[in-house]
């Protein structure tokens, strides 16, 4: 079906092999066969791609296997939200198109406060390390999640950190929103007894 076709496109392997592809095989393929670029031309091309096309690989640096595993494991908790990519290094173009459509949406003051919090406390200080196509996809996704799924700024920051597609193993192990707020002095530390 369509899922098999998407895997076929994603991996370049026959559908039967794609269904049994291990995480190591996915990493091996995506780390060496990316089509992603941090250019305005690539960002503009996404709107013209067929929905089954895939945005693959890292943008800025080589993928790291350890980090990739952490990301995929962490993103599993968001599996019920269909607009959240399960793999930040293998995003269906149709999903990217839907998320990008949310990027220009203006948020209410309360919603904007959640977005601003995510901008301040995410590891990259935004949806990506640069204002490329990922910035638009994950920025739009954040607006959708804040408005339609009541995500707060901590949840968006966590999602952005898990979805970082820049590559590299230089990352912060994810912290819970309360830990971030404590460090920032937004909530007071509880008295220890």
C-alpha positions as a printed Julia matrix, in Angstrom:
193×3 Matrix{Float64}:
  0.0    0.0    0.0
  0.91   3.67   0.37
  3.03   2.95   3.46
  5.15   0.48   1.55
  5.54   2.95  -1.31
  6.65   5.64   1.13
  9.25   3.29   2.58
 10.37   2.37  -0.9
 10.88   6.02  -1.75
 12.49   6.68   1.63
 15.05   3.93   1.49
 15.73   3.18  -2.13
 15.3   -0.49  -1.25
 12.72  -2.93  -2.61
  9.47  -2.73  -0.6
 10.03  -6.14   1.02
 13.48  -5.13   2.24
 12.25  -1.72   3.43
  9.67  -3.36   5.67
 12.37  -5.25   7.56
 15.01  -2.53   7.46
 16.82  -2.17  10.77
 17.58   1.13  12.46
 21.24   0.65  11.55
 20.31   0.2    7.88
 18.09   3.31   7.95
 20.9    5.31   9.54
 23.41   4.0    7.0
 21.16   4.94   4.09
 20.02   8.35   5.35
 23.49   9.42   6.47
 24.91   8.76   2.99
 22.0    9.56   0.67
 20.52  12.84   1.88
 18.88  15.3   -0.48
 18.37  18.1    2.04
 20.0   21.5    1.57
 19.93  24.76   3.53
 19.19  26.92   0.52
 16.23  29.1   -0.4
 15.92  27.14  -3.66
 15.51  23.85  -1.77
 12.93  25.4    0.59
 11.0   26.74  -2.41
 11.13  23.36  -4.16
  9.26  21.59  -1.34
  5.92  23.09  -2.41
  6.37  21.54  -5.87
  7.35  18.05  -4.67
  4.91  15.16  -4.82
  3.58  14.38  -1.32
  5.33  10.99  -1.36
  8.77  12.52  -2.01
 11.11  12.48   0.99
 13.31  15.16   2.54
 16.24  13.07   3.7
 19.53  13.39   5.51
 21.05  16.15   7.6
 21.47  19.75   6.56
 24.63  21.01   8.16
 26.78  18.18   9.48
 27.05  14.42   9.33
 24.43  12.37  11.15
 25.53  10.62  14.35
 24.16   7.13  15.09
 23.92   7.65  18.87
 21.99  10.9   18.5
 19.75   9.44  15.77
 18.69   6.59  18.08
 17.93   9.03  20.91
 15.86  11.19  18.62
 13.74   8.36  17.22
 13.15   6.93  20.69
 12.15  10.34  22.06
  9.83  11.14  19.16
  7.8    7.96  19.75
  5.85   9.75  22.48
  4.39  12.05  19.79
  3.31   9.26  17.44
 -0.39  10.05  17.9
  0.03  13.49  16.3
  0.16  12.71  12.59
  1.79  16.01  11.59
  4.89  15.36  13.74
  7.56  13.6   11.67
  8.61  10.32  13.28
 12.1   10.71  11.79
 13.67  14.18  11.47
 16.02  12.85   8.8
 13.29  11.33   6.62
 10.29  13.65   6.28
  7.51  13.13   3.72
  7.23  16.2    1.48
  3.44  16.23   1.95
  3.86  16.49   5.71
  6.45  19.26   5.29
  4.05  21.13   2.99
  1.26  20.97   5.59
  3.54  22.19   8.39
  5.0   24.98   6.24
  1.47  26.25   5.56
  1.23  27.04   9.29
  4.47  29.07   9.36
  2.93  32.45   8.39
 -0.01  32.01  10.82
 -0.21  34.77  13.42
 -0.66  33.55  16.97
 -2.65  35.11  19.79
 -0.62  36.79  22.55
 -0.87  33.69  24.76
  0.07  31.36  21.91
  2.97  33.63  20.93
  4.25  33.5   24.52
  4.45  29.7   24.24
  6.28  30.01  20.89
  8.66  32.6   22.33
  9.41  30.34  25.3
 10.37  27.54  22.89
 12.58  29.96  20.97
 14.36  30.93  24.18
 14.8   27.47  25.71
 15.28  25.07  22.81
 18.86  23.9   22.24
 19.15  25.71  18.89
 17.21  28.77  20.14
 14.61  28.05  17.47
 13.3   25.3   15.24
 16.71  24.78  13.58
 20.26  26.12  13.68
 19.58  28.35  10.66
 16.5   29.81   9.0
 16.25  27.14   6.32
 13.37  24.9    5.23
 13.48  23.09   8.6
 12.93  26.43  10.35
  9.75  26.88   8.3
  8.57  23.26   8.72
  9.17  23.04  12.46
  8.19  26.66  13.09
  4.88  26.01  11.33
  4.51  22.7   13.15
  4.96  24.5   16.48
  2.21  26.97  15.63
 -0.1   24.12  14.67
  0.68  22.22  17.89
  0.24  25.28  20.09
 -3.1   26.19  18.51
 -4.6   22.78  17.75
 -3.07  20.54  20.45
 -2.5   23.04  23.29
  1.25  22.47  23.38
  3.09  24.77  25.76
  6.51  26.28  25.12
  8.33  23.52  26.99
  6.7   20.84  24.86
  7.59  22.7   21.67
 11.19  23.18  22.83
 11.45  19.47  23.6
 10.0   18.56  20.2
 12.41  20.9   18.43
 15.34  19.41  20.33
 14.25  15.88  19.41
 13.69  16.89  15.79
 16.99  18.67  15.21
 18.05  17.69  11.7
 21.34  19.55  11.56
 23.41  16.43  12.15
 26.23  15.94  14.58
 26.52  14.33  17.98
 27.04  17.63  19.76
 23.77  17.79  21.65
 22.21  18.32  25.01
 20.5   15.37  26.62
 16.89  16.38  26.78
 15.58  17.99  29.91
 12.01  18.19  31.07
 10.25  21.58  30.77
 10.19  21.94  34.59
 13.99  21.53  34.71
 14.37  24.23  32.07
 12.02  26.54  33.98
 13.94  25.95  37.22
 17.23  26.81  35.55
 15.72  29.95  34.08
 14.27  31.0   37.43
 10.73  30.93  36.03
  9.5   28.71  38.86
 10.93  28.66  42.33
 12.82  25.67  43.57
 10.81  23.6   45.99
 11.99  23.57  49.59
 13.99  20.46  50.37
 13.08  18.72  53.56
